[in-house]
Amino acid sequence: MLYSFLRAIIQVLFSLFGLKTEGLHNIAEKGPLILAANHVSYWDAIVVAAAVKRPIHYMGKAELFDYPLLGFFIKKLNAFPVRRGIADRNAIKKALLVLEEGKILGIFPEGMRNLKGEDLKAQAGVAMIALKSGVPVVPVACIGTKRILPLGWFRPLVVRVGDPIGLEEYQGQKVNSAAMEKLSSEIMTKINLLLEK
């Protein structure tokens, strides 16, 4: 309820300042999906949530949940914590449960904000979750979010959604480091191609 209410508000706000969307037809109206987006700003999750009709369950860095009020608030917005730098089994279990329930899981594969625009490798988590669940990964590019200023001055924003990355070639294979590395690389390549359009 809170998610829908706040989404409606931010959707109106961002539409006034030129939020553009491309490729939303690549997001199925129902069923599990993994949305994998680039991450340059704290605004990325908010802008993607405004663009996508279905609720998104984001993995967020655990430090955000250490602040009682903020942690309570973002939990109400479907986010759940992940401890970075380790294989957080609780976060992986939660992510798989979200997908088993037919929902959308939102992940930033780089694992942190890419403030310098470097070519960062995807962390293994997104590929592991995709391979364990068998759920397709939909690449997303957030463009313009780095330029949103706190004083309310906005420039045009774009959320560009690519074709789902199918997992057919991995079916019947064990989830191993080689498969995770290959899929992680493919996810980042697809995101970067969307950024270059």
N, C-alpha and C positions, 0 to 999 in steps of 0.2 A: 504493500500500500504506500509506504513512504517512498519507495523506489519510484513507483509510477508517478506520484505527485511531484517529486523533485525532477524527474526526467521531463515532465511536461513543462516545468518552469524553465529549465536550462535549454530545452529544445526551442522554445519561443525566443529566449535571450540570444542564443547563437544564430538562429535564423535571421534575426534582425541585423546581425553583424556579418551575414554572408556565408553561413555554413553551407558547403556544397557536399553532396554525396555522389559517389559513383560505384556501381557494381553491387548495390544492395541486394539484387536478385540472387547473388551467390550465397546469401544467408537463407537457409531453408526456414520455412515458417514453423516447423516443429522438428523435434528430434535433436539428439546431441551434436554439438559442434565445439571445436576449439578455435577461438579467435586469437591469432598471434599477431601482435602489432609492434611497430617500432616504438621507442620510448625516448623522447627528448624533453618531456615536460610533465609536471604533475597534472596538467590539463588533459593529457592523452586519454586517460580512462573516462573522464567526464565527457569529452567530445565524442568518443566512440559510443558511449552509452546514450548520448543524445541522438546519434545517427541511427542506431540499431533499435528496431521496435521491440524485440524480445529482451527480457532482463538478462544481464550478464553477471556471472559470478566470478569476480576477479580474485586472483592470488595477489596478495599485497605483502610487502616486506614486513616482517614481524615487528620491527621497531615502531611502526605506525600504531600498533595495537597496545603499546606500552603506555600511551596517554589515555587515561580512563574515558574521558568524554569523547575524544576522537575515535578510540577503539570501539566504543559502544555504537557510535554513529555509523562508522563504515561497516560494522557487522550487520547493522540494520539495512545496509545497502548491498547485502549479499557478498561482501568481501570476506576473505578468510586469510589468516597469516601463513607465511612461508618463511622459514629461516634460511637465509642465503648463505652460500658457501659450503653447505653440507647437504647430504641426501635426507631431506626432511620427510620422513615416512608418514607422519600425520598429515602433512599438507598433500602428499601424493594420494593417500587414502581418501581425503576429502575431495580432491579433484576428480578422482575416479567415481566417487559417489555422485557428484554433481552430474557427471556424464551418464551414469547408469540411470539417473532420474530423468534423462532426456533434456537436460538444460544446456545452456551455453557457458563454457568455461573461457574466461579471458586471461591471457598470459602475455607478458612481455618477455620474449625469448632471451633478450640480452641480459636480463636479470637486474638491470639498473638503468638509470637515465643515461643516455648517450649524449652528453653535453657538448662534446667536441666534434660530433659527426663522424667519428672514426668507424672503420669496418670492424665491429665487434663480433665475435663468434657467439652463436646461440648457446645458452647453457643446455645441458643434457635433459633437463626436466621436461620441457615441452615435448621432445621426441619420445622420451620414456612413457609419458602419459598417453600420447597418441598411439604408440605401438601396443601398450598394454590394453588400451580400451578399444582399439580398432576404429576410432572415431576420426573422420577427416579433419585436417587443419585448414582453416581459411585465413590466408594472409591479409593483413590490413596495413595501410599506410596512413599515418596521421601527418598532415602537412599544414604548417603554419602555427602549430601549437606553441612553438618556442617563442613566438613573438607576441603572445598574449601578455599584456602588461597588467600589473595589479591595480592600476588606476582606472581600468575599465576601457582602455583604448584597444580596440580589436582590429585585426586585419583579416582578410578572407581566410577561411579555414576549409580544408578538404579532408574528407574521410573517403579513401579509395579502397574498395574491397576487391580482392582477386579471386580467381577460380579456386575452388577447394583442391587441396593436395590429397589425392587418393592414396591409399596404403596397400593397394592390391599386390604390389611387388614384394611386400613384406609378409604377406599372409603365409602362415605355416612355418615362419622362421622364428627362432628364439630372439628375445629382446637382448641384444648384446651391444657392446660399445661401437662396433663397426656400423651396425644398422642405425643406432642413435646418432652417430656422427654424420652419416650420410643424410638422414632425414633432417637433422638440425641445419646442415649446410643448405639443403634445398629450401627450407622454410625461410632462411635469411636471404637467399638469392631471390625468392619470389617477392619478399617484402621490399628489397632494394630495387627491383625492377618496377614495382608500383611507385616508388618514390621518384624514379627517374622519368616517368611518363610526362 
